[in-house]
Amino acid sequence: MSEPQTFISFEDEGASSPAAVRASILENVTSKAALLATLAAQLEFPGYFGSNWDGFEECIRDLSWLPHGPVLVMHADVPLVGDLPNAMTYVAILNDAARKMSGSKDHPLSVAFPLRYRDQVMWLLRADQARSK
């Protein structure tokens, strides 16, 4: 299986990218509901956000309600690691949204994980790619 193309960055811990809007995903997020609630609050998702993967994908690929400027979703670790299907879905949605939104003039999206989680994130992307075939 080929290595998936990633639009996610991996930074040394403590590194910081400039952003007009920043969402910080803290360590040990173990539930999909908690993860989506955190993202919805920090990225000010609209009221129609349905707290599900479809709604998350729609919102993270739009961001038009936010002030103009770079948007960063920074992770302290990889959320949902005890729930592999949801972890794969989450990382795949983020990677696709970062690909789509990286060229946005109004809301370029960056997604970052600590460098020490690179192999884990890449494994999740490969597993999602295999699952999708």
Secondary structure as GFF3:
##gff-version 3
##sequence-region A 1 133
A	DSSP	beta_strand	9	11	.	.	.	ID=ss1
A	DSSP	beta_strand	21	25	.	.	.	ID=ss2
A	DSSP	alpha_helix	32	42	.	.	.	ID=ss3
A	DSSP	alpha_helix	53	60	.	.	.	ID=ss4
A	DSSP	beta_strand	71	75	.	.	.	ID=ss5
A	DSSP	alpha_helix	84	101	.	.	.	ID=ss6
A	DSSP	beta_strand	109	114	.	.	.	ID=ss7
A	DSSP	three_ten_helix	115	117	.	.	.	ID=ss8
A	DSSP	alpha_helix	118	132	.	.	.	ID=ss9
###
